Amino acid sequence: EKSEHKLKTEVDIKRCDELKKNQQLCEAKLKLDMKPFDLWRDEYYQSKNYIVTESQTETKVVHKLYSDSPRTISIGCRCGCRMRKQHDIQCRHEIAMRNGLFCLDLKWCSTHP
């Protein structure tokens, strides 16, 4: 049976390898504390399940499996989902909107990509 310390070390090593492969994860890890980073990382991976379409006034973020309930975000506004409001982080919808880019400055929403 593995000790708790050994399991934690294995998780840390896996995270290091994961971070080396992804610049956005590295940037987020450098700028966020552990809990916000863990939340952001989970949202980052979930953002890959979304398709983004844009118009001049809004962005629609649609889950690949549940396309009947798109998230609509007006230009210049933040997403209204529970995760974004509760934790005040970039949610999966905002990350998808930015093509996976980490953005610490919350003013990023004033312009879509």
C-alpha positions in Angstrom: 0.0 0.0 0.0 1.4 3.4 -1.0 1.9 6.1 1.6 0.0 9.3 1.4 3.2 11.2 0.8 4.2 9.0 -2.1 0.8 9.4 -3.7 1.1 13.2 -3.3 4.5 13.2 -4.8 3.3 11.1 -7.8 0.4 13.6 -8.3 2.9 16.5 -8.2 5.2 14.8 -10.7 2.2 14.2 -13.0 1.2 17.9 -12.7 4.8 19.0 -13.5 4.8 16.9 -16.7 1.3 18.3 -17.6 2.4 21.9 -17.0 5.5 21.5 -19.2 3.4 20.4 -22.1 0.9 23.3 -21.9 1.9 27.0 -21.8 -1.5 28.2 -20.6 -1.4 25.8 -17.6 2.1 27.0 -16.8 1.0 30.7 -16.9 -2.1 30.0 -14.8 0.0 28.1 -12.3 2.5 30.9 -11.9 -0.2 33.5 -11.3 -2.8 31.7 -9.3 -2.8 30.2 -5.8 -3.4 26.5 -5.6 -7.2 26.4 -5.2 -7.9 28.9 -7.9 -5.5 27.2 -10.2 -7.1 23.8 -9.6 -10.5 25.3 -10.4 -9.2 27.1 -13.5 -7.5 23.9 -14.7 -10.7 21.9 -14.4 -12.6 24.6 -16.3 -9.8 24.6 -18.9 -10.2 20.9 -19.6 -14.0 21.3 -19.7 -13.7 24.1 -22.2 -12.5 21.7 -24.8 -16.1 20.3 -25.0 -17.5 23.5 -26.4 -17.9 25.0 -29.8 -17.8 28.8 -30.2 -19.7 30.9 -32.8 -19.5 34.7 -32.9 -21.6 37.5 -34.2 -21.1 41.3 -34.0 -23.0 41.5 -30.8 -22.6 38.2 -29.0 -20.8 34.9 -28.7 -22.5 31.6 -28.4 -20.7 28.8 -26.5 -22.3 25.4 -27.2 -21.5 22.1 -25.5 -20.7 19.5 -28.2 -23.2 17.0 -26.6 -25.9 19.4 -25.4 -26.3 21.8 -28.3 -29.9 22.6 -27.4 -28.8 24.9 -24.5 -26.1 27.4 -25.7 -24.6 29.9 -23.4 -24.9 33.4 -24.9 -22.4 36.0 -23.8 -22.8 39.6 -25.0 -19.8 41.5 -26.3 -18.1 43.3 -23.4 -19.8 41.1 -20.7 -18.7 38.2 -18.6 -20.4 34.8 -18.6 -23.3 34.5 -16.2 -22.8 30.9 -15.3 -22.7 29.8 -11.6 -19.0 28.7 -11.6 -17.8 32.1 -12.9 -20.0 34.0 -10.5 -19.3 31.9 -7.5 -15.5 31.7 -7.9 -14.9 34.9 -10.0 -12.6 32.9 -12.3 -12.5 32.4 -16.1 -15.2 29.7 -16.5 -15.2 27.0 -19.2 -17.3 29.2 -21.5 -15.0 32.2 -21.3 -11.9 30.0 -21.7 -13.5 28.4 -24.8 -14.3 31.9 -26.1 -10.6 32.8 -25.8 -9.5 29.6 -27.5 -8.0 28.2 -24.3 -6.1 31.3 -23.3 -5.6 32.1 -19.6 -6.4 35.6 -18.7 -5.8 37.0 -15.3 -7.0 40.5 -16.1 -10.8 40.5 -15.8 -11.0 43.4 -18.2 -10.4 40.9 -21.0 -14.1 40.6 -21.5 -14.4 44.0 -23.0 -13.2 42.6 -26.3 -13.7 39.1 -27.7 -10.9 37.6 -29.8 
